């Protein structure tokens, strides 16, 4: 009497297809990660320990030459408050990311913080993680 089954299942598992999928996912995330970062100027930020936030409504950048940018658009110091009000009008829980380059006088950063305080905007100081 022959009790053996006719259907034999191969115990081998091919990892090549799994490796291909992981490799393609790795390439996908490497290519799309620069697109995820917010529009910002290339500044040398001060170092600090802390968390970064992903929620952002607008970015204010101050360069070493004391030029002020809203996102990537240059703005004069006198027009900064009016432009911020226009950009954040109607936004629920408005947040400003302040990106002051290393070496910028503290008065410039405090000026932006004062504008945010007067208009009840939340402000976060961007730093480079240590």
C-alpha positions as CSV (number, residue, x, y, z in Angstrom):
1,X,0.0,0.0,0.0
2,X,1.5,3.4,-1.1
3,X,0.6,6.1,1.4
4,X,2.7,8.9,0.0
5,X,1.0,11.9,-1.5
6,X,1.6,12.9,-5.1
7,X,1.8,16.7,-4.4
8,X,5.1,17.6,-3.1
9,X,5.6,21.1,-1.7
10,X,9.1,22.4,-2.1
11,X,10.5,23.7,1.3
12,X,12.8,26.2,-0.5
13,X,12.0,29.9,-0.3
14,X,13.5,32.3,-2.8
15,X,14.6,35.5,-1.2
16,X,15.4,37.2,-4.5
17,X,12.0,38.7,-5.0
18,X,11.9,40.0,-1.4
19,X,15.3,41.5,-1.9
20,X,14.1,43.3,-5.1
21,X,11.1,44.8,-3.3
22,X,13.2,46.0,-0.4
23,X,15.8,47.5,-2.8
24,X,13.1,49.3,-4.8
25,X,11.5,50.7,-1.6
26,X,14.9,52.0,-0.5
27,X,15.5,53.7,-3.8
28,X,12.0,55.2,-3.7
29,X,12.4,56.7,-0.2
30,X,15.9,58.0,-1.1
31,X,14.6,59.8,-4.1
32,X,11.5,61.3,-2.5
33,X,13.0,62.4,0.8
34,X,14.4,65.7,-0.6
35,X,10.9,66.5,-1.8
36,X,9.5,66.2,1.7
37,X,11.7,68.8,3.3
38,X,10.1,72.2,3.5
39,X,11.1,75.0,1.1
40,X,13.9,76.7,2.9
41,X,17.2,78.5,2.3
42,X,20.5,76.7,2.9
43,X,21.5,78.2,6.3
44,X,24.0,77.1,8.9
45,X,21.7,76.8,11.9
46,X,22.9,76.8,15.5
47,X,23.1,73.4,17.2
48,X,20.9,72.3,20.0
49,X,19.2,69.2,21.5
50,X,15.5,69.0,20.9
51,X,12.7,67.8,18.6
52,X,11.8,69.2,15.3
53,X,8.2,69.7,14.3
54,X,6.7,68.6,11.0
55,X,3.7,71.0,11.2
56,X,4.6,74.3,9.6
57,X,2.6,77.1,8.1
58,X,5.4,79.5,7.1
59,X,9.1,79.8,7.4
60,X,11.0,83.0,8.2
61,X,14.7,82.9,7.5
62,X,17.4,85.4,8.5
63,X,20.8,85.2,6.7
64,X,24.2,86.4,7.9
65,X,23.8,89.5,5.6
66,X,20.6,90.3,7.7
67,X,18.3,89.6,4.7
68,X,14.9,88.3,5.7
69,X,13.0,85.7,3.6
70,X,9.5,84.3,4.0
71,X,9.8,80.8,2.6
72,X,12.2,81.6,-0.3
73,X,11.0,85.1,-1.1
74,X,13.0,88.1,0.1
75,X,11.1,90.6,2.2
76,X,12.1,94.0,3.6
77,X,12.1,94.4,7.4
78,X,9.3,97.0,7.2
79,X,7.0,94.8,5.2
80,X,7.6,91.6,7.2
81,X,4.6,91.9,9.6
82,X,2.1,92.8,6.9
83,X,3.3,89.9,4.7
84,X,3.1,87.5,7.6
85,X,-0.4,88.6,8.4
86,X,-1.4,88.2,4.7
87,X,0.2,84.7,4.5
88,X,-1.3,83.4,7.7
89,X,-4.8,85.0,7.4
90,X,-7.5,82.3,7.9
91,X,-5.0,79.6,9.0
92,X,-6.0,77.7,12.1
93,X,-3.3,77.6,14.8
94,X,-0.7,79.5,12.7
95,X,2.9,78.5,13.2
96,X,6.1,80.3,12.1
97,X,9.4,78.4,11.9
98,X,12.2,80.9,12.6
99,X,15.5,80.0,10.9
100,X,18.2,82.4,12.0
101,X,21.6,81.6,10.7
102,X,24.5,81.3,13.1
103,X,26.0,84.8,13.9
104,X,22.8,86.8,13.3
105,X,22.3,89.4,16.0
106,X,19.6,88.4,18.5
107,X,17.7,91.7,17.9
108,X,16.7,90.4,14.4
109,X,15.3,87.2,15.8
110,X,13.6,89.0,18.7
111,X,11.9,91.3,16.1
112,X,10.3,88.3,14.4
113,X,9.3,86.8,17.8
114,X,7.7,90.1,18.8
115,X,5.7,90.2,15.5
116,X,4.5,86.6,16.3
117,X,3.7,87.5,19.9
118,X,1.6,90.6,18.9
119,X,-0.4,88.6,16.4
120,X,-0.8,85.4,18.6
121,X,1.2,83.2,16.2
122,X,3.1,80.2,17.5
123,X,6.8,80.5,16.8
124,X,9.4,77.7,16.7
125,X,13.2,78.3,16.5
126,X,14.8,75.9,14.0
127,X,18.1,74.5,15.1
128,X,20.5,71.8,13.7
129,X,20.4,68.7,15.9
130,X,23.5,67.7,17.7
